Amino acid sequence: MFDSHVHAGPDVVDRIGDDAEVAGAYALADFSGFVLKAHYESTVGRAYAASRSSGQTVYGGVALNQHCGGINPSAAAAALGAGGRVVWMPTADAHTQHTADLPRLCDHVPQIGSHSYAVPPVDTRATEATESVLALIADHDAVLATGHLSGDECRWLSERARFYGIGRLMFTHPSYTVPGLAPSAVRALVESGGHAEITTYQLLHQPGCTPAMLARVAEAASDQLILSSDAGQPDSPSPPEALVLLIDVLAGEGLDRGRLEAAASTVPESLLAPR
């Protein structure tokens, strides 16, 4: 299997293990690889080191949060130029995160000031910078991930991704608290192009989330479904165990296990792998 969304230390919050320990857990579970994500650091160099030391396929990228000035084409260019495979639109510092009162670095470090970010149609002032980032993603044939942005912003990004010829688009856990989309909205997004993610983190930590709710989202995403752990928290299972748990729970809701296993292996591998 292949986990397209995992967190490891060092990080600004506690994690279950460092890069080497997480890679070791995947190796013991016979995973082919994973995507290393951090909200406040490019993981491109860390992914390269983890891949070299573990022999697994490990990809990294950058999330466009406050640490790099938000939607910053220079940050995207640096990550992609060094081999990054994913650019996440704002996550922990998205405006939705602020509105939902979810954790942000600036909440804990008041000296850095409070900043949040949005793209059109929520913030048209970000149009030029966002368009530049999208052009860079297209040039590098990388993955555009929508982060924690709203449904309207996801739809705008999908439209602009088609304009730029971006062939790799992932709607980041669209049924999570942010952006909190219903299955019908998820279906509309994937029908316009792109893959929709469901994570074990939702199952274990999202208020009000149930296996039945996630099963409806999985049905809406159909063959464009990606399952990932989004694990790494000390109070979550080890990342490979977390992803297997998600498959087991969704299979228990009556979904086809073969399709679920593909959503946690060949589908994300194909989305991420360079041509």
Helices and strands as residue ranges (DSSP letters): E 2-6, H 19-28, E 33-36, H 44-54, E 57-59, E 61-63, G 66-68, H 73-81, E 86-88, H 95-99, H 105-108, G 110-112, G 124-126, H 127-139, E 143-145, H 151-164, E 169-171, H 183-191, E 195-199, H 200-205, H 211-221, G 222-224, E 225-228, H 239-252, H 257-263, H 266-272
